[in-house]
């Protein structure tokens, strides 16, 4: 059980996540269930590989305290108005 997903950083981590189908399925299921997702920098590649570019409750393109504040804000509720 979880309420949100944060894609970890680092090029090596991203490469490992991109090599496997399970992480991409997990991110896609998180998105489909309206849960919050955050990723920045090269981590956005994992979202794109899962077929997610952006949408309500998806925080990307931010860093540091801006990312943290935005992610906390979207964790509080589900985002059912996402395109599938």
C-alpha positions in Angstrom: 0.0 0.0 0.0 1.3 3.4 -0.9 0.0 6.9 -1.7 2.7 8.1 -4.0 5.8 7.2 -5.9 9.1 9.1 -6.2 11.5 7.9 -8.9 15.0 7.9 -7.5 17.8 9.8 -9.2 21.2 9.1 -10.6 21.9 8.0 -14.2 22.9 4.5 -13.0 19.6 4.1 -11.1 17.6 5.3 -14.0 19.4 2.9 -16.4 18.6 0.0 -14.1 14.9 1.0 -13.9 14.7 1.4 -17.7 16.1 -2.1 -18.3 13.3 -3.8 -16.4 9.6 -3.9 -17.2 8.4 -4.1 -13.6 9.4 -0.5 -12.5 7.7 0.9 -15.6 4.5 -1.1 -14.9 4.6 0.0 -11.3 4.8 3.7 -12.3 2.0 3.2 -14.9 -0.2 1.5 -12.3 0.5 4.3 -9.8 -0.6 6.8 -12.5 -3.7 4.8 -13.4 -4.8 4.7 -9.8 -4.6 8.5 -9.5 -1.7 8.6 -7.1 1.0 11.3 -6.9 4.3 10.8 -8.8 7.5 12.9 -8.7 10.6 12.8 -10.9 13.2 15.3 -12.0 16.2 15.4 -14.3 17.0 12.1 -16.0 14.4 10.4 -13.9 11.7 11.8 -16.2 13.0 9.2 -18.7 11.4 6.5 -16.5 8.0 8.3 -16.6 8.3 8.6 -20.4 9.1 4.9 -20.7 5.9 4.2 -18.7 3.9 6.4 -21.2 3.6 9.3 -18.8 4.7 12.8 -19.8 2.8 14.9 -17.3 -0.7 15.3 -15.8 -2.5 16.2 -12.7 -0.5 15.0 -9.7 2.7 14.4 -11.7 5.5 16.6 -10.4 8.5 16.9 -12.8 10.9 19.6 -13.9 11.4 20.9 -10.3 14.2 20.4 -7.8 15.0 20.9 -4.1 12.4 22.6 -2.0 10.2 23.4 -5.0 9.9 19.6 -5.7 9.3 18.8 -2.1 6.6 21.4 -1.6 4.9 20.5 -4.9 5.0 16.7 -4.2 3.6 17.1 -0.7 0.8 19.2 -2.1 -0.3 16.6 -4.6 0.1 13.6 -2.3 -3.0 14.7 -0.3 -5.6 13.4 -2.8 -6.1 11.2 -5.9 -6.0 12.6 -9.4 -8.8 10.9 -11.3 -8.9 13.5 -14.0 -5.7 12.2 -15.8 -5.8 11.1 -19.4 -5.2 7.3 -19.7 
